[in-house]
């Protein structure tokens, strides 16, 4: 949930990838099908908290990162867990309906990246809740985008990691495919476990990588459990 990238694809689709930086004490959460009736969604599910940080319902995809703009002071108890946001969004009729019906007061700050992708179009949104008010921004879906958790990386560290991202893009020289993007998320860095994309600070480390490839013709999730060293795939259609 703490390092996220979005890449448009030549076929009108996209690749959306997330490194989850979390306590290694949390149980594994390989992607599966969730929900009931016409409100099915797909993605990893944290049974310890009853929530998720990444998922798709085939016309909307979302990922949640901890923190908004800067590192905040953790002040529990909070009214609701941030982990409910992604499942609730993916069971709503639309992102607009979710925004109209949601109340974020009393929730810890977060960043929510939302992709709306009906059959022939892609719309990319960024919603940041700073603990006081929401900040909604539209992002160009025709260009690669990149997010990092404000709770784990200060401005200097974020700039360094963003530099790896842009240097890699320049070196690739074309629209990277899912496997190339996945490899970047798994290996980028300078050998510093505090900062590498697969980070390890002891109590917090990168526990998994989740990547969605979506196009009008095919959708699939690739998931790597870095603790168990197990990979899972889920073909959505």
C-alpha positions as CSV (number, residue, x, y, z in Angstrom):
1,X,0.0,0.0,0.0
2,X,3.0,2.2,0.2
3,X,4.6,2.4,-3.3
4,X,2.1,2.5,-6.3
5,X,2.5,3.0,-10.0
6,X,0.2,3.5,-12.9
7,X,1.2,2.8,-16.5
8,X,-1.1,3.3,-19.6
9,X,-0.9,0.6,-22.2
10,X,-1.0,0.9,-26.0
11,X,-4.2,-1.2,-26.2
12,X,-6.2,1.3,-24.2
13,X,-5.6,-0.5,-20.9
14,X,-3.2,0.0,-18.0
15,X,-1.0,-1.7,-15.4
16,X,-1.5,-0.7,-11.8
17,X,1.0,-2.1,-9.2
18,X,1.4,-1.8,-5.4
19,X,4.1,-2.7,-3.0
20,X,2.5,-3.3,0.4
21,X,4.7,-2.1,3.3
22,X,3.3,-3.6,6.5
23,X,4.1,-5.5,9.6
24,X,5.2,-9.0,8.7
25,X,3.0,-10.3,11.5
26,X,-0.1,-9.7,9.3
27,X,-1.3,-12.9,7.6
28,X,-0.9,-13.5,3.9
29,X,-3.7,-12.1,1.7
30,X,-3.5,-13.6,-1.8
31,X,-6.1,-12.1,-4.3
32,X,-9.5,-13.8,-4.5
33,X,-13.1,-13.0,-5.4
34,X,-15.2,-11.2,-2.8
35,X,-18.7,-9.8,-2.4
36,X,-22.1,-11.0,-3.3
37,X,-24.6,-10.9,-6.2
38,X,-23.7,-8.1,-8.6
39,X,-21.2,-6.4,-6.3
40,X,-18.2,-8.8,-6.8
41,X,-14.7,-7.4,-6.6
42,X,-11.2,-9.0,-6.8
43,X,-8.1,-8.5,-4.8
44,X,-6.1,-9.3,-1.7
45,X,-8.1,-9.3,1.5
46,X,-6.7,-8.8,5.0
47,X,-8.7,-11.2,7.2
48,X,-7.0,-9.8,10.3
49,X,-8.6,-6.4,9.8
50,X,-11.5,-7.2,7.4
51,X,-10.2,-4.8,4.8
52,X,-8.1,-4.4,1.8
53,X,-5.6,-1.9,0.2
54,X,-6.0,-3.0,-3.5
55,X,-8.9,-4.3,-5.6
56,X,-11.0,-4.1,-8.8
57,X,-14.6,-4.7,-9.7
58,X,-13.7,-4.7,-13.5
59,X,-14.9,-1.1,-14.0
60,X,-13.3,0.6,-11.0
61,X,-9.9,-0.2,-9.5
62,X,-8.4,1.4,-6.3
63,X,-5.4,1.3,-4.0
64,X,-5.0,3.0,-0.6
65,X,-1.8,4.4,0.8
66,X,-1.3,5.5,4.4
67,X,-1.0,9.2,5.0
68,X,-1.9,12.2,2.9
69,X,0.7,14.9,2.1
70,X,3.1,14.7,5.1
71,X,3.8,12.3,8.0
72,X,1.1,12.8,10.6
73,X,0.9,12.0,14.3
74,X,-0.8,8.7,15.0
75,X,-3.7,9.5,17.4
76,X,-6.0,6.5,18.0
77,X,-8.7,5.6,18.5
78,X,-10.1,6.3,15.1
79,X,-13.8,6.1,14.3
80,X,-13.2,3.7,11.4
81,X,-10.4,1.8,9.8
82,X,-8.9,3.0,6.5
83,X,-9.0,-0.7,5.4
84,X,-12.8,-0.5,4.7
85,X,-12.4,2.2,2.1
86,X,-11.4,0.0,-0.9
87,X,-14.1,-2.7,-0.4
88,X,-16.8,0.0,0.2
89,X,-15.7,1.9,-3.0
90,X,-15.7,-1.3,-5.1
91,X,-19.2,-2.2,-3.9
92,X,-20.6,1.2,-4.7
93,X,-22.3,2.0,-8.0
94,X,-19.6,4.5,-8.9
95,X,-16.8,6.6,-7.5
96,X,-19.2,9.6,-7.5
97,X,-21.7,7.7,-5.4
98,X,-19.0,6.5,-3.0
99,X,-17.9,10.2,-2.5
100,X,-21.4,11.3,-2.0
101,X,-22.1,8.7,0.7
102,X,-18.8,8.6,2.5
103,X,-17.9,10.4,5.7
104,X,-14.1,10.5,6.4
105,X,-14.2,12.5,9.7
106,X,-12.5,10.5,12.5
107,X,-10.5,8.5,10.0
108,X,-6.7,8.5,9.9
109,X,-5.2,10.4,6.9
110,X,-4.9,8.4,3.6
111,X,-4.3,8.7,-0.1
112,X,-6.7,6.8,-2.4
113,X,-5.9,6.3,-6.0
114,X,-8.9,5.4,-8.1
115,X,-9.1,4.3,-11.8
116,X,-12.5,4.3,-13.5
117,X,-12.3,2.2,-16.6
118,X,-15.5,1.5,-18.4
119,X,-15.1,-0.4,-21.7
120,X,-13.4,2.2,-23.8
121,X,-12.0,5.0,-21.5
122,X,-9.8,5.4,-18.4
123,X,-10.1,8.1,-15.8
124,X,-7.5,8.5,-13.0
125,X,-8.3,10.2,-9.7
126,X,-6.3,10.9,-6.5
127,X,-8.2,11.5,-3.2
128,X,-6.2,12.6,-0.2
129,X,-7.8,12.9,3.2
130,X,-5.5,15.0,5.5
131,X,-7.6,14.4,8.7
132,X,-9.5,17.6,8.2
133,X,-10.7,17.8,4.6
134,X,-10.6,15.8,1.3
135,X,-8.4,16.9,-1.6
136,X,-9.6,15.5,-5.0
137,X,-7.3,15.7,-8.0
138,X,-7.7,14.4,-11.6
139,X,-4.5,12.8,-13.0
140,X,-3.6,12.4,-16.7
141,X,-4.3,8.7,-17.6
142,X,-2.1,9.0,-20.7
143,X,1.1,9.3,-18.7
144,X,2.8,7.1,-16.0
145,X,2.1,8.1,-12.4
146,X,3.7,7.3,-9.1
147,X,2.7,7.5,-5.4
148,X,4.5,6.8,-2.1
149,X,3.3,6.7,1.5
150,X,3.8,10.0,3.3
151,X,4.1,8.0,6.6
152,X,7.3,6.1,5.6
153,X,9.2,8.5,3.3
154,X,10.1,12.1,3.9
155,X,10.5,14.6,1.1
156,X,14.1,13.8,0.5
157,X,13.6,10.1,0.5
158,X,10.5,10.4,-1.8
159,X,12.5,12.5,-4.3
160,X,15.4,9.9,-4.3
161,X,12.9,7.0,-5.0
162,X,11.1,9.1,-7.6
163,X,14.4,9.5,-9.3
164,X,14.8,5.8,-9.7
165,X,11.4,5.6,-11.2
166,X,12.1,8.3,-13.9
167,X,15.6,7.0,-14.6
168,X,14.2,3.5,-15.2
169,X,11.5,5.0,-17.5
170,X,14.1,6.7,-19.5
171,X,16.2,3.6,-19.8
172,X,13.3,1.4,-20.8
173,X,12.5,3.7,-23.7
174,X,9.0,2.3,-24.4
175,X,5.7,1.6,-22.7
176,X,6.7,-1.1,-20.2
177,X,4.6,-4.3,-19.9
178,X,3.3,-5.8,-16.7
179,X,6.3,-8.2,-16.2
180,X,8.8,-5.3,-16.6
181,X,6.9,-3.1,-14.2
182,X,6.6,-5.9,-11.7
183,X,10.3,-6.5,-11.9
184,X,11.0,-2.8,-11.2
185,X,8.8,-2.9,-8.1
186,X,10.7,-6.0,-6.9
187,X,14.3,-4.9,-7.6
188,X,14.6,-1.1,-7.8
189,X,16.9,0.6,-5.3
190,X,20.5,1.0,-4.3
191,X,20.9,-1.9,-1.8
192,X,19.6,0.2,1.2
193,X,16.7,-1.8,2.9
194,X,15.5,1.4,4.5
195,X,14.7,2.9,1.1
196,X,14.6,0.3,-1.7
197,X,11.2,-0.4,-3.2
198,X,11.2,-3.8,-1.5
199,X,12.1,-2.2,1.9
200,X,12.8,-3.8,5.2
201,X,12.9,-1.9,8.5
202,X,12.3,-4.8,10.7
203,X,8.9,-4.0,12.2
204,X,7.7,-2.8,8.7
205,X,8.7,-4.3,5.4
206,X,7.4,-5.0,1.9
207,X,5.3,-8.1,2.4
208,X,3.8,-8.4,-1.1
209,X,3.5,-6.9,-4.6
210,X,0.1,-6.8,-6.3
211,X,-0.2,-5.9,-10.0
212,X,-3.3,-5.6,-12.2
213,X,-3.2,-5.7,-16.0
214,X,-6.5,-4.5,-17.4
215,X,-7.6,-4.1,-21.1
216,X,-10.9,-4.3,-22.8
217,X,-10.0,-7.9,-23.8
218,X,-8.3,-9.3,-20.7
219,X,-7.7,-8.6,-17.0
220,X,-5.4,-10.4,-14.7
221,X,-3.8,-10.0,-11.3
222,X,-0.3,-11.0,-10.4
223,X,0.6,-11.3,-6.7
224,X,3.9,-12.1,-5.0
225,X,3.9,-13.0,-1.3
226,X,7.4,-11.9,-0.3
227,X,7.3,-13.6,3.1
228,X,6.3,-17.1,1.9
229,X,8.1,-16.6,-1.5
230,X,4.9,-17.7,-3.3
231,X,3.4,-16.3,-6.4
232,X,-0.3,-16.3,-7.3
233,X,-2.2,-15.4,-10.5
234,X,-5.8,-14.6,-10.9
235,X,-7.4,-14.3,-14.4
236,X,-10.5,-12.1,-14.2
237,X,-11.6,-12.5,-17.8
